[in-house]
Amino acid sequence: MRFPSTGSDGEMAMSGFSSDDIGWTPIMEEAQRATRVLHPEALQLPRPDERRIMTVANQKGGVGKTTSTVNLAAGLALHGLNVLVIDLDPQGNASTALGVDHRSGVPSVYEVLLGEIGVADAAQQSTQSENLWCVPATIDLAGSEIELVTMVAREGRLKEALNAEGVERLAPDYVFIDCPPSLGLLTVNALVAAREVLIPIQCEYYALEGLGQLLRNIELVQAHLNPALWVSTILLTMYDGRTKLADQVAAEVRGHFGELALRTVIPRSVKISEAPGFGQTVLTYDPGSRGSMSYLDAAREIAERGGRKGA
């Protein structure tokens, strides 16, 4: 099953073709999409009216959460938008994929949560784009939940850091917060700090298992800590068009979440899996791959939708 591309007729016109042209073929469409990856300056994405802070959350591991975080961030940054990634997972996989140093002792999100340094002091420029920054996670973050328990307003430590003047030095248009695969205090901090939640859902049998608990936790945060929070985006990942199961899961997700689910789906791809091993996102590792083009389409769809409820 193939979902429609988010490209518009206006984009096709840039290459001298229209979807109505007799000579337009799927190969030409794929070539044009590859050109958009390799030459992102050819199409600018809209800058949001106000900073969008998006938490990428799903307590189920292996659903493409970190992969989606770094590749969506890279896709937006490649089009000239300023993007900041907060790596809130002690494993530090987002830091690895963005090519930033996250050895023990490096200024990181751990010190930010403790209030010792500001976000801008911990942020490092990614090797992927001059517009892309990352606050890395080090192994020190593994014990942070125990330390945070005794702190005043422990659920709002990250929100306080992102509201500080220090983040203005980076002036990000988008802030993506990559959460650990759990519903602990770090994830709660991410939900309190954000305005939007992006949930990646794997196109597999157990995709919706535990999703109800995540949604209940989001409702609790909305009720008690962050009434402005809402689920703005559902992203289907690891889609395998060869199986009926992937179609069934996609249909069930779209039936439940409606317009919250992006039209773009992320395919199961070896290139996407290989990229972090080289300290890269798939957009720089293999710009012409299906995975790269899909993440670029998803980033464009997020930017064009905007951050307003009902968009």
C-alpha angles and dihedrals in degrees: 000000000000123000119212121269117249091230117122132216087252090061091049090052089059088069094043094257135105128201086241094057113115091226096052111118136177089251090057090049092052091047090053092049090051089051089055089055095046094041107030092164087074090074123033121205121223116264112233119250089235135011113287115216111193127184114206105210141168121138090210109094125227098032096119096262099141092035090054092046096055097039095047089047091049092048092055093043093051087060093057100266119133110242132184123194119201109203104209096165114099089217088070095214094144089053090052094049092050093050098241127141113257104165118141111281096031113124103265148159088281092069089042092057091048090052094240096121138011128253093254091052091057098039119106126195111249121237087229099069140354088233094054123087133177134198099210130221119226130191087265088075090069092079097037096099090063091050093046093055092075095045126102113254089003093172092059102048095108093043090054090051093049092048092053121105090246093077090058089071087070094040094201120193090200132028117194118193115201110207131204117252093264141072096240133126094289091057090046089054089052092050093048092049096049136074096201136039122211114196119196111206121195116226092236137111096264094042096117095040109119093006090111091058091050091051091049090052090050089052090051091052089048091051099045112017115016118020091175092064119110140162103253104165140035116190121194111216139185091027114180110194091195093072131070088212092068090053091048094050092046091050092048092049093047091046091053101038101030115185092004088078113085116238088227117082126197113233126221102262137176090208092058090052094046098049100076090055087066094045091252143110117242089251091069098028095056111357095181098051124113090244092053094049092046093053090047090052090049092050090050091049091051091049094047093047092056125206101281123116111256092021 
